[in-house]
Structures are given as structure tokens and as C-alpha cells.
Amino acid sequence: MTNNAPYIVNETADFAVVYKPPKMHCIRLGGKRENEDSALFDWFLQQEFNGKRHHENAVNINLMHRLDFETRGLILIAKNADSYSFFKASQDRGKFIKEYTAICVNAGGAALAGFPPPLALDVRAPSPENPLVIESYFRPYGKGRKQVRPVIEDGKKHKEIATDKGGFYRTEIIGIDGNTFTVRISRGFRHQIRCHLCWIGRPIQNDPLYLPDDPVSGGLALCAHSIYFPDPATGKQLQFKT
């Protein structure tokens, strides 16, 4: 199997763990039919229903989270209404964990447009037990609102502000090996990891939005390599890796 094609990592009657390659949308943009062949969700429905996208049982199948178009890695899909409700409750309890690998560049401590003052962290020796924590709200930013920016105020300055159930979105750096950062989140927002790493002066290599002046020699160096969640059938915490 190639990293440029989707594939099913594991599947039960309740869920499927699927690999999404880079340059693939999770769902059709705007519901347009012409995007069906490039969407991971429709690809999965074809596998599930023998080439048919519009099966009567498809209404009970749901993505539990998404990845950016440029990001590759693992996606969890609920295959029925009961497992969807179970996973949603698990997400609310912080039991659905996603880990990412990001290859970063050192952009120094210069303030970037639209960002709060550069966030200084001691990046020497984080661990899963003692992570470096980055927290903020988010707001849309830039031409076409394609980017986001962290917000640390109460929201009065910005009318459009996204919160995680009223609080900050949390990104945890749990390991650093040279320029490779291992990052953990439970609930996430669009571009959360890309934006948070940029905020601390470590934008992700080949990021067309947050590192536009970097010569692009490959795709975005971000991979959702592991997911952890409880099994709807047994309650046992499961782990899957790329």
C-alpha cells in the first residue's frame, strides 16, 4: 500500500480506522458531486457498499474528526448510530486522543502578523507525562479566511471566536527529537497544530499557509500517526498507528 492512496487500517462492525493520504479532502467541498472521487468519506462508502456511495445505510456512517487537505494520517469512522453516540461521549470525556508527528523549522522569535506576542516555551525535554502545553481560542484570519490565529483574550475584541466548550483549545508537545515534534490533542480546531506550532516559532515544514516563504520541496510535513479511543463493544482503550 502506498502513502498516496487511502486504505483501511482496521475495521469492526462498529468502526473503521482509515488512512487518509495528503492532498485528499475528508468530505466533499460544499457537497458538490464533482468532488466525490477526491473525498475520503465517499471512498470509504464505496468500499463499504461494493462501489455504491448512496446506500440506504450510509446515513448512519459518520466521520468522528477530520484532517486538513494537506495532512496525512488516521481517521476514525463510526459505522452506526450507537457507535457514533458512544464516540461523541468519549470525545467529551477526553478519551479520544490523537498524536501527530510534525517536522518543524526554527523561525526564531519574531512576531507574526495577527498573532499574539511570541509564545516562549522551554523545548528541551517534554514527555507524555510532562508535556509542553499551548492553549488558546481561535479566530479566522487573512484573505479568504483561509488561516486561523490564536486568541488569548476574552473574545470582546473579536466577534468571531471559537472555543472548546467555552475554554481554550489545548495542544500538548510530548516529544522533540531534533526538528521532529510529537504532538497530542483530544479535541481540535481547524489548523490547530499548524497555528500553535507557528506561534512558538516552530512552523511546520512545507506549510503553504503558515510558512509561505519556505521553498516547498514536498508536502506538508504533518502526519496523524496514532489514535486512541475506547472500543464501543468492550470499553477497552484501543490504539492504532500508521
C-alpha positions as CSV (number, residue, x, y, z in Angstrom):
1,M,0.0,0.0,0.0
2,T,1.2,3.5,-0.9
3,N,1.0,6.6,1.3
4,N,-0.6,8.3,-1.7
5,A,-3.8,6.1,-1.6
6,P,-6.3,5.6,1.2
7,Y,-6.7,2.3,2.9
8,I,-8.5,0.7,5.8
9,V,-6.2,0.0,8.8
10,N,-8.7,-1.8,10.9
11,E,-12.5,-2.4,10.8
12,T,-15.2,-3.9,13.0
13,A,-19.0,-3.8,13.0
14,D,-18.8,-0.6,14.9
15,F,-15.9,1.4,13.5
16,A,-13.2,1.7,10.9
17,V,-9.8,3.3,11.1
18,V,-8.8,4.7,7.7
19,Y,-5.6,6.2,6.4
20,K,-6.1,9.5,4.6
21,P,-3.3,10.4,2.2
22,P,-2.1,14.0,1.7
23,K,-3.9,16.2,-0.9
24,M,-7.3,14.5,-0.2
25,H,-10.4,16.1,1.3
26,C,-12.2,14.3,4.1
27,I,-15.6,15.2,2.7
28,R,-16.9,16.8,-0.5
29,L,-16.4,20.5,-0.6
30,G,-19.8,22.1,-0.5
31,G,-21.5,18.8,-1.1
32,K,-20.6,19.0,-4.8
33,R,-20.8,15.8,-6.8
34,E,-17.8,16.6,-8.9
35,N,-15.6,16.2,-5.7
36,E,-16.9,12.7,-4.8
37,D,-13.9,10.9,-6.1
38,S,-11.4,13.0,-4.2
39,A,-13.2,12.7,-0.8
40,L,-12.2,10.1,1.8
41,F,-15.7,9.7,3.1
42,D,-17.1,8.8,-0.3
43,W,-14.2,6.5,-1.0
44,F,-15.0,4.6,2.2
45,L,-18.7,4.3,1.3
46,Q,-17.7,2.7,-1.9
47,Q,-15.6,0.2,-0.1
48,E,-18.4,-0.5,2.4
49,F,-21.2,-0.9,-0.1
50,N,-19.5,-2.5,-3.0
51,G,-19.0,0.6,-5.1
52,K,-22.2,2.3,-4.2
53,R,-21.9,5.7,-2.5
54,H,-25.6,6.3,-1.9
55,H,-26.6,3.2,0.1
56,E,-29.6,3.4,2.5
57,N,-27.4,2.6,5.5
58,A,-24.8,5.3,4.6
59,V,-26.8,7.8,6.7
60,N,-25.6,6.0,9.9
61,I,-21.9,6.3,9.0
62,N,-20.0,9.4,10.2
63,L,-16.5,10.7,10.4
64,M,-15.5,11.4,14.0
65,H,-13.0,14.0,13.1
66,R,-11.2,15.5,10.1
67,L,-7.7,16.2,8.8
68,D,-6.6,19.2,6.7
69,F,-6.4,18.6,3.0
70,E,-2.5,18.6,3.1
71,T,-2.3,16.4,6.3
72,R,-2.0,12.6,6.1
73,G,-2.9,10.1,8.8
74,L,-5.6,8.2,10.6
75,I,-9.3,9.0,10.7
76,L,-11.9,7.2,12.9
77,I,-15.3,6.4,11.2
78,A,-18.3,5.4,13.2
79,K,-20.4,2.8,11.3
80,N,-23.7,3.0,13.1
81,A,-25.7,5.4,15.3
82,D,-24.8,3.7,18.6
83,S,-21.1,3.8,18.0
84,Y,-21.3,7.4,16.8
85,S,-23.1,8.4,20.1
86,F,-20.5,6.4,22.1
87,F,-17.6,8.1,20.4
88,K,-19.1,11.5,20.8
89,A,-19.4,10.9,24.5
90,S,-15.8,9.6,24.6
91,Q,-14.6,12.8,22.9
92,D,-16.5,14.9,25.5
93,R,-14.7,12.9,28.3
94,G,-11.3,13.4,26.7
95,K,-10.9,9.7,25.9
96,F,-10.3,10.2,22.2
97,I,-6.6,11.1,21.7
98,K,-4.8,11.9,18.5
99,E,-1.0,12.0,18.2
100,Y,0.8,13.8,15.3
101,T,4.4,13.9,14.0
102,A,5.5,17.3,12.7
103,I,8.8,18.2,11.1
104,C,9.4,21.9,12.0
105,V,11.7,24.7,11.1
106,N,13.1,27.3,13.6
107,A,11.6,30.6,12.6
108,G,13.1,32.4,15.6
109,G,11.1,34.7,18.0
110,A,9.8,37.3,15.6
111,A,6.2,38.2,16.0
112,L,4.0,37.2,13.1
113,A,1.1,39.1,11.6
114,G,-2.1,38.6,13.6
115,F,-0.5,36.5,16.3
116,P,-0.3,37.4,20.0
117,P,3.3,38.0,21.3
118,P,5.5,35.0,20.5
119,L,4.9,32.3,23.0
120,A,8.2,31.2,24.6
121,L,8.4,27.6,25.8
122,D,11.3,25.6,27.0
123,V,11.5,23.0,24.2
124,R,14.3,20.9,25.7
125,A,12.8,17.8,27.2
126,P,9.0,17.4,27.0
127,S,7.5,13.9,27.6
128,P,4.0,12.4,27.6
129,E,4.0,12.7,31.4
130,N,5.3,16.3,31.3
131,P,4.2,17.9,28.1
132,L,4.7,21.4,26.9
133,V,1.2,23.0,26.7
134,I,0.0,25.5,24.1
135,E,-3.6,26.9,24.7
136,S,-5.8,29.4,23.0
137,Y,-9.1,30.3,21.4
138,F,-9.1,30.7,17.6
139,R,-10.4,33.2,15.1
140,P,-10.3,33.2,11.3
141,Y,-7.7,35.3,9.6
142,G,-6.4,36.6,6.3
143,K,-7.5,36.6,2.7
144,G,-10.5,34.3,2.2
145,R,-10.3,33.4,5.9
146,K,-8.0,30.5,5.0
147,Q,-5.9,30.8,8.1
148,V,-6.6,31.0,11.8
149,R,-4.9,32.8,14.6
150,P,-4.7,32.1,18.4
151,V,-6.7,34.4,20.7
152,I,-5.9,34.6,24.4
153,E,-8.3,37.4,25.3
154,D,-12.0,37.0,26.4
155,G,-13.3,37.5,22.9
156,K,-14.6,41.1,23.2
157,K,-12.1,42.3,20.6
158,H,-13.0,39.7,18.0
159,K,-16.6,38.9,17.2
160,E,-15.8,35.5,15.7
161,I,-14.1,33.4,18.2
162,A,-14.0,29.6,18.5
163,T,-13.7,28.0,21.9
164,D,-13.5,24.4,23.1
165,K,-16.7,24.2,25.2
166,G,-16.1,27.7,26.4
167,G,-12.4,27.1,27.2
168,F,-9.0,27.1,25.3
169,Y,-8.1,24.5,22.7
170,R,-5.1,22.6,24.0
171,T,-2.1,21.3,22.1
172,E,0.5,19.2,24.0
173,I,4.1,18.7,22.8
174,I,5.1,15.3,24.2
175,G,8.4,14.8,22.5
176,I,11.1,16.6,20.5
177,D,13.8,14.9,18.5
178,G,15.8,17.5,16.6
179,N,13.3,19.2,14.3
180,T,10.7,16.4,14.8
181,F,7.9,17.3,17.2
182,T,5.4,14.7,18.6
183,V,2.1,16.4,19.4
184,R,-1.0,15.3,21.2
185,I,-4.6,16.7,21.2
186,S,-8.0,15.4,22.3
187,R,-10.5,17.9,20.6
188,G,-9.1,20.0,17.9
189,F,-9.9,23.0,15.7
190,R,-9.1,23.7,12.1
191,H,-5.3,24.2,11.6
192,Q,-4.8,24.0,15.4
193,I,-1.5,22.2,15.4
194,R,-0.2,24.2,12.4
195,C,-1.1,27.5,14.0
196,H,0.1,26.7,17.6
197,L,3.5,25.4,16.4
198,C,3.9,28.6,14.3
199,W,3.0,30.7,17.4
200,I,6.0,29.2,19.3
201,G,8.3,29.9,16.3
202,R,8.3,26.3,15.0
203,P,6.2,26.3,11.9
204,I,5.8,23.0,10.1
205,Q,8.0,22.4,7.1
206,N,6.4,23.0,3.7
207,D,3.3,24.6,5.1
208,P,1.8,26.7,2.3
209,L,-0.3,28.8,4.6
210,Y,1.8,29.4,7.7
211,L,5.3,29.2,6.1
212,P,4.6,30.7,2.6
213,D,8.2,31.8,2.1
214,D,9.7,28.4,2.6
215,P,10.6,26.7,-0.7
216,V,8.2,23.8,-1.0
217,S,10.1,20.6,-1.7
218,G,7.4,18.3,-0.6
219,G,4.0,18.1,1.1
220,L,3.1,19.4,4.5
221,A,5.3,17.6,7.0
222,L,2.5,16.7,9.3
223,C,1.1,13.2,10.0
224,A,-1.6,12.0,12.3
225,H,0.3,8.8,13.2
226,S,-1.7,7.4,16.2
227,I,-5.3,7.5,17.6
228,Y,-6.5,6.2,20.9
229,F,-10.2,5.6,21.7
230,P,-12.4,3.1,23.7
231,D,-14.0,0.2,21.9
232,P,-17.8,0.5,21.8
233,A,-18.2,-3.2,22.3
234,T,-15.8,-3.8,25.2
235,G,-14.9,-0.3,26.6
236,K,-11.2,-1.3,26.3
237,Q,-9.0,1.6,25.2
238,L,-7.6,0.8,21.7
239,Q,-4.6,2.2,19.9
240,F,-3.9,2.3,16.2
241,K,-0.8,3.6,14.4
242,T,0.2,4.2,10.8
